[in-house]
Amino acid sequence: MNAPAWAAFVLAAVASAGDLTAILRHSKRLEFATKPTVMVLLIAAALLIHPASLGERALFVVALVLGLAGDVLLMLPDDYLVAGIGAFLAGHLAYAVGFRFAGFSAVGLIAGVIIVVATAGLFLRSVLSALRASGRAKLQNPVLAYAIVISLMTVSATASGNLVATAGGLLFFFSDVIFAWYRFVKPARWGQPVNIVIYQAGQALLVLSLALGA
């Protein structure tokens, strides 16, 4: 991988550390500065990297841009929550299609299906019940649609045969499980810091996977 791409990754890591600091210090101003910056730098890394597939890279850039939009929308008041979910949903579809330019692993496909089905069985019913109980039943369909699409993205990542992409997809998936739990079911002081660390690490690994092929 070339030096400019590595530089973008390093700067993204610095911005991510700033974002974590903002969350721990409850500094909205710092968070608004650092969280989008992480995604801007990952987009730059994806554009600078020498990819195994140009088609996969193009779709990953679309997914990253949509992720940037989702990050900004989710920092705004809850009125923008559905729009943020929609942006990430579209981004996951772009990732899922992008993975079709990569290889294929039947073992990865089976493992991915087992992981997402087991996780849905453990958590999804609780999240939907919490939405009904808190008077936010209108969010059930968007959340359910999102759960289906992120599961598709995750299985597409594990089925690609690319271990870095698999790790990135799984981190992204579980970051959203944590987000849904602390946002809708039960507030947890550790939830947002853990969520942001593994979310941004997952996105970074997905970008890095572009250079590695299957």
Wavefront OBJ file of the C-alpha trace (Angstrom):
o trace
v 0.000 0.000 0.000
v 1.322 3.455 -0.859
v 2.522 6.121 1.580
v -0.347 8.612 1.024
v -2.911 5.912 1.848
v -1.001 4.972 5.006
v -0.855 8.656 5.968
v -4.648 8.912 5.604
v -5.081 5.857 7.856
v -2.762 7.327 10.500
v -4.579 10.665 10.461
v -7.912 8.818 10.689
v -6.611 7.015 13.790
v -5.640 10.368 15.337
v -9.095 11.785 14.567
v -10.687 8.643 16.021
v -8.740 9.130 19.249
v -10.025 12.696 19.311
v -13.581 11.449 18.822
v -13.226 9.015 21.720
v -11.867 11.823 23.865
v -14.846 13.977 22.918
v -17.266 11.245 23.996
v -15.482 10.634 27.291
v -15.396 14.374 28.030
v -18.946 14.953 26.759
v -17.661 17.595 24.343
v -20.167 17.927 21.514
v -18.080 20.564 19.785
v -15.037 18.263 19.622
v -17.214 15.337 18.544
v -18.713 17.353 15.685
v -15.173 18.178 14.553
v -13.569 14.739 14.899
v -16.239 12.146 14.076
v -16.881 13.313 10.482
v -13.136 13.839 10.022
v -12.521 10.133 10.603
v -14.813 9.242 7.722
v -13.409 11.954 5.433
v -9.920 10.529 5.972
v -11.096 6.947 5.392
v -12.695 8.094 2.131
v -9.342 9.659 1.217
v -7.563 6.388 2.090
v -9.979 4.410 -0.092
v -9.355 6.772 -3.009
v -5.556 6.693 -2.536
v -5.211 2.941 -2.060
v -4.294 0.620 -4.930
v -7.357 -1.685 -4.870
v -7.606 -5.286 -5.944
v -10.877 -4.304 -7.680
v -11.829 -0.867 -8.977
v -15.531 -1.787 -8.880
v -15.317 -2.817 -5.240
v -13.460 0.397 -4.396
v -16.099 2.545 -6.116
v -18.922 0.960 -4.126
v -16.965 1.153 -0.882
v -16.455 4.894 -1.439
v -20.217 5.271 -1.917
v -20.736 3.326 1.338
v -18.237 5.526 3.185
v -19.879 8.732 1.954
v -23.236 7.429 3.140
v -21.618 6.474 6.460
v -20.319 10.029 6.784
v -23.855 11.331 6.221
v -25.207 8.847 8.757
v -22.625 9.872 11.359
v -23.602 13.524 11.040
v -27.339 12.800 11.141
v -27.014 10.618 14.251
v -25.243 13.446 16.087
v -28.262 15.669 15.515
v -31.551 15.563 17.516
v -33.707 12.421 17.337
v -35.789 13.995 14.552
v -32.939 12.956 12.234
v -32.637 9.397 13.564
v -34.622 7.732 10.764
v -32.656 9.669 8.139
v -29.419 8.510 9.771
v -30.617 4.909 9.786
v -31.565 5.286 6.124
v -28.114 6.597 5.195
v -26.392 3.678 6.890
v -28.873 1.217 5.392
v -28.012 2.438 1.886
v -24.331 2.281 2.784
v -24.607 -1.347 3.836
v -26.242 -2.187 0.520
v -23.317 -0.532 -1.283
v -20.856 -2.579 0.775
v -22.798 -5.794 0.112
v -22.744 -5.221 -3.649
v -19.081 -4.232 -3.506
v -18.136 -7.531 -1.904
v -19.441 -9.334 -4.995
v -16.314 -8.092 -6.789
v -14.246 -10.053 -4.268
v -13.858 -13.806 -3.835
v -16.260 -16.288 -2.322
v -15.944 -18.613 0.665
v -18.702 -21.103 1.439
v -17.319 -21.550 4.952
v -17.383 -17.787 5.459
v -20.956 -17.635 4.182
v -22.130 -20.320 6.614
v -20.239 -18.765 9.533
v -21.674 -15.338 8.782
v -25.236 -16.640 8.615
v -24.819 -18.458 11.939
v -23.419 -15.338 13.625
v -26.101 -12.921 12.438
v -28.994 -15.320 13.085
v -27.747 -16.141 16.589
v -27.225 -12.461 17.395
v -30.673 -11.515 16.088
v -32.188 -14.257 18.234
v -30.469 -12.864 21.317
v -31.004 -9.136 20.841
v -33.496 -8.139 18.148
v -36.680 -9.037 20.040
v -35.502 -7.019 23.060
v -34.772 -3.983 20.894
v -38.175 -4.097 19.177
v -39.971 -4.627 22.494
v -38.114 -1.671 24.008
v -39.202 0.536 21.107
v -42.854 -0.406 21.672
v -42.613 0.071 25.429
v -40.999 3.512 25.110
v -43.617 4.853 22.700
v -41.311 4.693 19.679
v -43.150 1.927 17.834
v -42.822 3.894 14.579
v -39.122 3.052 14.638
v -39.712 -0.704 14.619
v -39.902 -1.073 10.831
v -36.839 1.101 10.104
v -34.839 -0.749 12.761
v -35.973 -4.145 11.469
v -35.103 -3.169 7.886
v -31.719 -1.951 9.071
v -31.080 -5.187 10.964
v -31.801 -7.206 7.823
v -29.547 -5.073 5.625
v -26.590 -4.936 8.026
v -26.892 -8.717 8.371
v -26.703 -8.973 4.580
v -23.599 -6.764 4.568
v -21.969 -8.823 7.308
v -22.632 -12.135 5.593
v -21.340 -10.650 2.336
v -18.135 -9.666 4.157
v -17.603 -13.084 5.716
v -18.424 -14.783 2.407
v -15.823 -12.703 0.535
v -12.983 -14.927 1.692
v -11.057 -11.805 2.766
v -10.185 -12.123 6.459
v -9.625 -8.384 6.895
v -13.017 -7.647 5.330
v -14.561 -10.325 7.551
v -13.125 -8.693 10.670
v -14.276 -5.261 9.496
v -17.788 -6.445 8.712
v -18.146 -8.197 12.065
v -16.869 -5.183 14.003
v -19.319 -2.935 12.144
v -22.153 -5.393 12.845
v -21.469 -5.662 16.573
v -20.946 -1.913 16.911
v -24.524 -1.487 15.732
v -25.757 -4.169 18.122
v -24.198 -2.166 20.956
v -25.629 1.093 19.560
v -29.143 -0.361 19.411
v -28.859 -1.726 22.942
v -27.736 1.471 24.683
v -29.866 3.753 22.480
v -33.133 1.806 22.653
v -33.025 -0.837 25.400
v -30.846 0.113 28.344
v -28.510 3.114 28.675
v -24.951 2.055 29.440
v -22.093 4.399 30.297
v -19.650 2.229 28.360
v -21.943 1.839 25.346
v -21.057 4.865 23.233
v -17.257 4.697 23.733
v -17.135 0.985 22.893
v -19.513 1.488 19.981
v -17.437 4.249 18.382
v -14.116 2.423 18.767
v -15.246 -0.801 17.112
v -17.380 1.026 14.518
v -14.493 3.135 13.272
v -12.083 0.196 13.469
v -14.530 -1.838 11.375
v -14.794 0.873 8.731
v -10.995 1.181 8.618
v -10.575 -2.569 8.139
v -13.127 -2.580 5.329
v -11.107 0.112 3.564
v -7.853 -1.751 4.185
v -9.366 -4.924 2.743
v -9.529 -3.194 -0.651
v -5.764 -3.548 -1.026
v -5.632 -7.188 0.017
v -8.094 -8.966 -2.250
v -9.236 -12.403 -1.163
l 1 2 3 4 5 6 7 8 9 10 11 12 13 14 15 16 17 18 19 20 21 22 23 24 25 26 27 28 29 30 31 32 33 34 35 36 37 38 39 40 41 42 43 44 45 46 47 48 49 50 51 52 53 54 55 56 57 58 59 60 61 62 63 64 65 66 67 68 69 70 71 72 73 74 75 76 77 78 79 80 81 82 83 84 85 86 87 88 89 90 91 92 93 94 95 96 97 98 99 100 101 102 103 104 105 106 107 108 109 110 111 112 113 114 115 116 117 118 119 120 121 122 123 124 125 126 127 128 129 130 131 132 133 134 135 136 137 138 139 140 141 142 143 144 145 146 147 148 149 150 151 152 153 154 155 156 157 158 159 160 161 162 163 164 165 166 167 168 169 170 171 172 173 174 175 176 177 178 179 180 181 182 183 184 185 186 187 188 189 190 191 192 193 194 195 196 197 198 199 200 201 202 203 204 205 206 207 208 209 210 211 212 213 214
